[in-house]
Each structure stands twice: as C-alpha cells, then as structure tokens.
Amino acid sequence: MHEVTLMSGILDTLRENARQNGITRISRIKLIVGKFSMALPSSLRFAFAALAQEGLFQEAWLDIEERELHCLCQDCQREFGPQSSYCFVCPDCNGQHIKILAGREMLIDFYEGD
C-alpha cells in the first residue's frame, strides 16, 4: 500500500511548513487527488488515521477532493474525459495523440491551523 508512504511524505511536508510558520495545531488538511494518480482516497484516509497521532495532527480533519481524468486530443483539439481509465482515444476523430490535462495530480491544496 503505497498510500502509507505518500501520506508519510505529506505529513512530513506539513510538519516542516507548520514549524516554519509557527503553527502548533493543524485542524484541516485538503488534498487534491487525481483518479489517475493511482492513490486511493480510502487508503489515504486509513494511512492518515494511523500516522497522524501526534499533537500537531491530533484533531485534524482530512478532506480529499478527487479530480476526474481530463484529456486533450492534440489532433483535433477536443477536450474530453475518457470513458475508460485506460482508453486514450479521442471520441471525435479517433486520434491517439492525447495529452492528459488533469487527473494525475496529488497535492496539498491547503491546510488550516493555529
């Protein structure tokens, strides 16, 4: 389960940023996770519950926004959401020169604390 490693890295990043900004308690964390990032939100929540036991995160709420896969056909310039996660063919022109615009991201959108 690579989500434990991912969440560990996220918490390390938040710890360092909180330390730099004099924050002693984090109350809310919002992550953006693309469906094509291969990170499962339920597993990230599980990892968060297991790893966030210390005082900084003790009462923190984890909010995860899932982003759909969104692509651009570089042949006809049509933007589309693939019908299947692994079918990267334009539904208009059947072009296969596809650029992924969204859906692979995994990032900390923001956190709140004091």
C-alpha positions in Angstrom: 0.0 0.0 0.0 2.0 3.0 -1.3 -0.6 5.4 0.2 1.2 5.0 3.6 4.4 6.2 2.1 2.6 9.0 0.3 0.8 10.1 3.5 4.0 10.0 5.5 5.6 12.4 3.0 2.6 14.7 3.1 2.7 14.8 6.9 6.4 15.5 6.8 5.8 18.4 4.4 3.1 19.8 6.7 5.2 19.4 9.8 8.1 21.4 8.2 5.8 24.1 6.9 3.9 24.4 10.2 7.3 24.6 12.1 8.5 27.4 9.7 5.2 29.3 10.2 4.9 28.9 14.0 1.8 26.7 13.7 1.3 24.3 16.6 -2.0 22.6 15.7 -3.4 21.7 12.3 -7.2 21.5 12.2 -7.9 20.7 8.5 -6.0 19.4 5.5 -7.3 19.4 2.0 -5.7 17.2 -0.7 -6.4 17.0 -4.4 -6.0 13.5 -5.7 -6.4 12.7 -9.4 -8.2 9.5 -10.2 -5.2 8.5 -12.4 -2.7 9.1 -9.7 -3.3 5.5 -8.5 -3.7 6.7 -4.9 -6.9 5.5 -3.3 -8.7 8.1 -1.1 -9.9 5.5 1.3 -6.3 4.2 1.7 -5.0 7.7 2.2 -7.6 8.3 4.9 -6.6 5.0 6.6 -2.9 6.0 6.4 -3.8 9.4 7.8 -5.7 7.9 10.8 -2.7 5.6 11.5 0.1 8.2 11.1 -1.5 11.4 12.4 -1.5 10.5 16.1 0.8 13.3 17.3 -0.3 16.6 18.8 0.1 18.6 15.6 -2.5 16.5 13.8 -4.4 15.0 16.7 -7.7 16.7 15.9 -7.1 17.4 12.2 -9.8 16.7 9.5 -8.6 15.3 6.2 -10.6 16.4 3.2 -9.8 14.8 -0.2 -11.1 16.1 -3.5 -10.9 13.6 -6.3 -10.2 15.0 -9.8 -11.5 13.2 -12.9 -9.3 12.4 -15.8 -9.4 15.1 -18.4 -7.6 14.9 -21.7 -6.9 17.0 -24.9 -6.7 15.4 -28.3 -3.7 17.1 -30.0 -5.1 16.1 -33.4 -8.5 17.9 -33.3 -8.1 19.9 -30.0 -11.2 18.4 -28.4 -11.1 18.1 -24.6 -12.8 15.1 -23.2 -13.0 12.7 -20.2 -12.1 9.2 -21.3 -14.9 6.7 -20.9 -12.4 4.1 -19.6 -9.4 4.9 -17.5 -7.1 3.2 -20.0 -8.7 4.2 -23.3 -6.8 7.2 -24.6 -8.5 7.6 -28.0 -10.4 10.8 -29.0 -14.1 10.1 -29.2 -14.4 12.6 -32.1 -11.5 11.9 -34.5 -10.2 8.6 -33.0 -6.8 10.4 -32.6 -4.3 8.8 -30.3 -2.1 11.9 -29.7 -3.6 12.6 -26.3 -2.4 14.9 -23.6 -3.6 14.4 -20.0 -4.7 17.8 -18.6 -5.9 16.7 -15.2 -6.4 13.6 -13.2 -2.7 12.6 -12.4 -2.2 15.2 -9.6 -1.7 14.7 -6.0 -1.1 17.8 -4.0 -1.8 19.6 -0.7 -4.4 22.3 -1.7 -4.2 23.9 1.7 -4.2 23.4 5.5 -5.6 25.3 8.4 -4.2 25.6 11.8 -3.1 28.0 14.6 
